[in-house]
Amino acid sequence: MNDIFTCALYFIRKAYHSIRGTGSEDIVEVLKDKVAMRALNYFATCLRRMKECSLCMNAIRTDLSMKLKIAGSTAFVSTE
């Protein structure tokens, strides 16, 4: 599994430099390679899942924060 990530980083770097115009590689040539295409696809899938997880975590934090505020304001009942 580690070899896949090492290989993926190489192709991701090539694609990045191609898009930024700082490298000699053309993105079309990079994507013609099946290994490069698979590596970039895995990387994109990983980024998408990380973003989904981040959005879910933010929603959970917001929901818990709101519930704690509501519970905190109703938990204290004055005895006076």
C-alpha positions as CSV (number, residue, x, y, z in Angstrom):
1,M,0.0,0.0,0.0
2,N,2.9,2.4,0.8
3,D,4.2,1.9,-2.8
4,I,0.9,3.1,-4.2
5,F,1.1,6.3,-2.2
6,T,4.7,6.9,-3.2
7,C,3.8,6.4,-6.8
8,A,0.7,8.6,-6.4
9,L,2.7,11.5,-5.0
10,Y,5.1,11.4,-7.9
11,F,2.2,11.7,-10.4
12,I,0.4,14.3,-8.3
13,R,3.5,16.4,-8.2
14,K,3.8,16.1,-12.0
15,A,0.2,17.0,-12.5
16,Y,0.5,20.0,-10.1
17,H,3.6,21.3,-11.9
18,S,1.9,20.8,-15.2
19,I,-1.2,22.8,-14.1
20,R,0.9,25.6,-12.5
21,G,3.1,25.8,-15.6
22,T,6.3,25.3,-13.5
23,G,7.2,21.9,-14.9
24,S,7.9,20.4,-18.3
25,E,5.1,17.9,-18.1
26,D,1.8,18.3,-20.0
27,I,-1.3,17.3,-17.9
28,V,-2.6,15.4,-20.9
29,E,0.5,13.3,-21.1
30,V,0.4,12.7,-17.4
31,L,-3.2,11.5,-17.6
32,K,-2.5,9.1,-20.5
33,D,-0.5,6.9,-18.1
34,K,-3.0,4.4,-16.5
35,V,-1.0,4.3,-13.3
36,A,-0.9,8.1,-13.1
37,M,-4.6,8.3,-13.8
38,R,-5.4,5.7,-11.1
39,A,-3.2,7.4,-8.6
40,L,-4.8,10.8,-9.3
41,N,-8.2,9.3,-9.1
42,Y,-7.4,7.7,-5.7
43,F,-6.0,11.0,-4.5
44,A,-9.2,12.9,-5.6
45,T,-11.4,10.3,-4.0
46,C,-9.4,10.7,-0.7
47,L,-9.7,14.5,-0.8
48,R,-13.5,14.2,-1.5
49,R,-13.9,11.8,1.5
50,M,-11.8,14.1,3.7
51,K,-14.0,17.1,2.8
52,E,-17.2,15.1,3.5
53,C,-15.8,14.0,6.8
54,S,-14.8,17.6,7.7
55,L,-18.3,18.8,6.8
56,C,-19.9,16.1,8.9
57,M,-17.6,16.9,11.9
58,N,-18.5,20.6,11.6
59,A,-22.2,19.8,11.5
60,I,-21.8,17.6,14.6
61,R,-19.8,20.3,16.5
62,T,-22.5,22.9,15.6
63,D,-25.3,20.5,16.7
64,L,-23.6,19.6,19.9
65,S,-22.8,23.2,20.7
66,M,-26.4,24.2,20.2
67,K,-27.7,21.3,22.3
68,L,-25.3,22.2,25.1
69,K,-26.4,25.8,25.1
70,I,-30.0,24.7,25.2
71,A,-29.3,22.2,27.9
72,G,-27.2,24.7,29.9
73,S,-30.0,27.3,29.9
74,T,-32.7,24.9,31.0
75,A,-30.6,22.8,33.4
76,F,-30.5,25.4,36.1
77,V,-33.7,25.9,37.8
78,S,-33.9,28.6,40.5
79,T,-35.2,27.6,43.9
80,E,-36.2,31.1,44.8
